[in-house]
Amino acid sequence: MTRPRIVPLALWVIATVLAAIVVARANYSADLSAFLPRAPSARQQLLVEQLRDGPASRLLLIAIEASDAAARAQLSLAIARQLRGDPQFASVDNGEPINQERDRDFLFEHRYLMSEAVTAQRFTVEGLNSAIDDTIAILASPAGSSPSLCCRVIRPANSCRC
């Protein structure tokens, strides 16, 4: 090789080695909090927490491409059935209402644990009196004339059809 050809090749090799060093030493992060303001609001923090640790962080979408709709549907049901049998999957939802009752029952049974605002004080005489007063105030307001709101306020635990 002649000298004029070696110089560009040597520069290219050096640049490639330097680029490889930069890539190897770089710190990559998928943390979305880097895009938040320095003092994020509680709502922004909740969003990032949900993206980091919530259901969206564990969601896996699978696309099935087959010749016709019947074959895709059959394959979709077979994959869902197989994945439901795998203990590594907490839930497999394929548009079927399989876990709907279980999830609803779990949420209903644990509804008071899901809010930090629900404390033992709410179940004292004073707390219950305050809740009754709040309900009466809502019913006395213009919003109280709405049958669906009235039904939700008075009987939230029942499946009411107003």
C-alpha positions in Angstrom: 0.0 0.0 0.0 1.2 3.4 -0.8 1.6 6.1 1.9 -1.3 8.3 0.6 -3.7 5.4 1.0 -2.5 4.5 4.5 -3.2 7.9 6.1 -7.0 7.8 5.5 -7.2 4.2 6.5 -5.3 4.9 9.7 -7.5 7.9 10.5 -10.6 5.7 9.9 -9.3 3.0 12.2 -8.5 5.5 14.9 -11.9 7.1 14.6 -13.6 3.7 14.8 -11.7 2.7 17.9 -12.5 6.1 19.5 -16.2 5.6 18.6 -16.2 2.1 20.1 -14.7 3.5 23.4 -17.3 6.2 23.6 -20.1 3.7 23.0 -18.7 1.2 25.6 -18.3 3.9 28.3 -21.6 5.6 27.7 -24.4 5.2 30.2 -27.8 4.5 28.6 -31.0 4.9 30.5 -34.7 4.6 29.6 -35.7 6.6 32.6 -38.3 9.1 31.5 -37.8 11.3 34.5 -34.9 12.9 32.7 -37.5 14.7 30.6 -39.4 16.1 33.5 -38.9 19.6 35.0 -36.5 19.9 38.0 -39.4 20.0 40.3 -42.1 17.7 38.8 -45.6 17.9 40.0 -47.2 14.9 41.8 -49.1 14.1 38.6 -45.9 14.0 36.5 -44.2 11.9 39.1 -47.1 9.4 39.1 -46.9 9.2 35.3 -43.2 8.3 35.4 -43.7 5.8 38.2 -46.5 4.1 36.2 -44.4 4.0 33.1 -41.5 2.6 35.1 -43.2 0.2 37.4 -46.9 0.1 36.4 -48.8 -2.1 34.0 -47.4 -0.4 30.9 -43.9 -1.5 31.9 -45.0 -5.1 31.8 -47.3 -5.0 28.8 -46.4 -7.1 25.8 -48.4 -6.8 22.6 -48.2 -9.5 20.0 -49.2 -9.1 16.3 -50.3 -12.2 14.4 -50.2 -12.2 10.7 -51.8 -15.1 8.9 -53.7 -15.7 5.7 -57.2 -15.2 6.9 -59.2 -13.9 9.9 -60.3 -17.4 11.1 -56.7 -18.7 11.2 -55.5 -15.6 13.1 -58.3 -16.0 15.6 -57.6 -19.7 16.1 -53.9 -19.0 16.5 -54.6 -16.1 18.9 -56.7 -18.3 21.2 -54.1 -21.1 21.1 -51.3 -18.7 22.1 -53.4 -17.1 24.9 -54.3 -20.5 26.3 -50.6 -21.6 26.2 -49.4 -18.4 27.8 -52.0 -18.6 30.6 -50.5 -22.0 31.6 -47.0 -20.4 31.9 -46.4 -19.2 35.5 -44.1 -16.5 34.3 -47.2 -14.5 33.1 -49.3 -12.9 35.8 -52.2 -12.2 33.3 -52.9 -12.9 29.7 -55.7 -10.8 28.2 -56.8 -11.6 24.8 -60.1 -9.7 24.6 -61.8 -12.5 26.6 -63.5 -11.7 29.9 -61.5 -14.5 31.7 -60.0 -12.4 34.5 -62.6 -9.7 34.7 -64.5 -11.1 37.7 -61.3 -12.0 39.6 -59.9 -8.5 39.0 -63.2 -6.8 39.9 -63.4 -8.8 43.1 -59.8 -8.0 44.0 -60.4 -4.3 43.5 -63.6 -4.4 45.5 -62.0 -6.2 48.4 -59.0 -3.9 48.5 -60.7 -0.6 47.6 -59.8 1.0 50.9 -56.1 0.1 50.6 -55.7 1.8 47.3 -56.0 5.4 48.5 -53.7 7.0 51.0 -56.7 9.4 51.7 -58.7 6.5 53.3 -57.5 6.2 56.9 -58.9 4.7 60.0 -60.3 8.1 60.9 -62.8 7.9 58.1 -64.5 5.0 60.0 -64.9 6.7 63.3 -68.2 8.3 64.3 -66.9 11.7 63.3 -65.6 10.4 60.0 -68.8 8.7 59.1 -70.8 11.7 60.1 -68.6 13.9 57.9 -69.2 11.4 55.0 -72.9 11.6 55.5 -72.8 15.4 55.6 -70.8 15.4 52.4 -73.3 13.1 50.7 -76.3 15.2 51.8 -74.5 18.3 50.5 -73.9 16.7 47.1 -77.6 15.6 46.9 -78.7 19.1 47.8 -76.6 20.6 45.1 -77.7 20.9 41.4 -75.5 17.8 40.7 -77.7 15.9 43.1 -80.6 15.9 40.6 -78.6 13.6 38.2 -79.9 10.1 38.7 -76.6 8.4 37.8 -74.6 10.6 40.2 -77.2 10.1 43.0 -77.0 6.4 42.5 -73.2 6.4 42.6 -73.0 8.5 45.7 -75.6 6.5 47.7 -74.8 3.0 46.5 -71.3 2.9 45.2 -70.8 -0.8 46.1 -73.9 -2.0 44.2 -74.1 -2.4 40.5 -76.8 0.1 40.0 -78.5 0.8 36.7 -79.7 4.3 36.9 
